[in-house]
């Protein structure tokens, strides 16, 4: 028993198969989604908007626009100045006079014949002294002029005219008529009444002016894109090394055994040597079983099972010195091989296998070249529970291997072989259990799985070697 593996299994140092598999499937799904999203128009749009929205000019523009208000603006200054002038007492008095009936009356009298005649008479009278006029004959023309003058002077129109002309209201009116205050006030009235000015004030007072811009629409679209699940995953993974395995390794072979019939495009039910030499399976001398051509390979849509049964069968046996001899066997088993389609040199081999050892059998998943040696066992269970590299030498079998007897029977494990030019590394559920650096196979190999009887089963039949899935990766060629 391997106490190292028993210790690791007992104290949870070998990770849960279900968790490893679930994490792998989830990461693979994320990777496929990531790769698809890389080609999407949404990602292209995101990058374009990201460059815009997060640029210094865009942020500055937004800040300036959001801080823009009526307060402190030229328009506020103009409105404030207009308001101040509208409270100017002299201007108020001016416009009050301008609208008054007195001014209208004054202007009407100013242009009347009465005032014209009064002025003319006044001028004529002023050419004579008042005393001289009083001594004159009252029947004289001069005295008549003087009398008419006095009459007009005391008339209501002339008296009003004189009184209003000398009033403070009229003096203010005359003073402000052409003043800078009036000109500026009326200029501001025109400016502030213009549509452009009113629109500008309305814009400056609008607290949602940013939300009405095209840039805001772009910013909103950017926020919407940031909430896309695909983009969230993209941002999560774009600078991480989580996908390094999928980027570096290409899945060149996989079978999940999810059908009820063996995929003949991937597998044949004969060994490579049997197929090449005899065209059918054969057993070695001393074997208790015959290899059928696929009858002992069972699929239920979930996994593959190689079944050993107690049943009579006629098969071929390799017997020295006679060669191939027909023989009746009491047991049957099966074998699968991908030698007809897949040969590999270097890569990663993985398989999820149920650890169910029985000392009367040998269940083995292994790599072979064109010869029977060396043999690389991904996993071997039964009479011996081990994995490693096995080579035939003149003095026997040389094994670079380790025991896996510490694993829990009845549990599925993921067995992994990392094969490079310089090493073979075996892992169980991602934990390294064996590394070999000598006698590394330098040639292409193919995958095989079989179950054989090594001792009378004593009723422990049928026996099943169960494989959930198998896959092989090779380095991505740059």
Secondary structure, 3 states (H helix, E strand, C coil): CCHHHHHHHHCCCCCCHHHHHHHHHHHHHHHHHHHHHHCCHHHHHHHHHHHHHCCHHHHHHHHHHHHCCCCCCHHHHHHHHHHHHHCCHHHHHHHHHHCCHHHHHHHHHHCCHHHHHHHHHHHHHHCCCHHHHHHCCCCCHHHHHHHHHHHHHCCHHHHHHHHHHCCHHHHHHHHHHCCHHHHHHHHHHHHHHCHHHHHHHHHHHCCCCHHHCHHHHHHHHHHHHHCCHHHHHHHHHCCCCCCHHHHHEEEEEEECCCCCCCCCCCCECCCHHHHHHCCCCCEECCCCEEECCCCCEEECCCCEEEEEEEEEEEEEEEECCCEEEEEEEEEEECEEECCCCCCECCEEEEEEEEECCCCCEEEEEEEECCCCCCEEEEEEEECCCEEEEEEEECCEEEEEEEECCCCCCCEEEEEEEEECCCCEEEEECCEEEEEECCCCCCCCEEEEEEEEECCCCCCCCCEEEEEEEEEEEEECCC
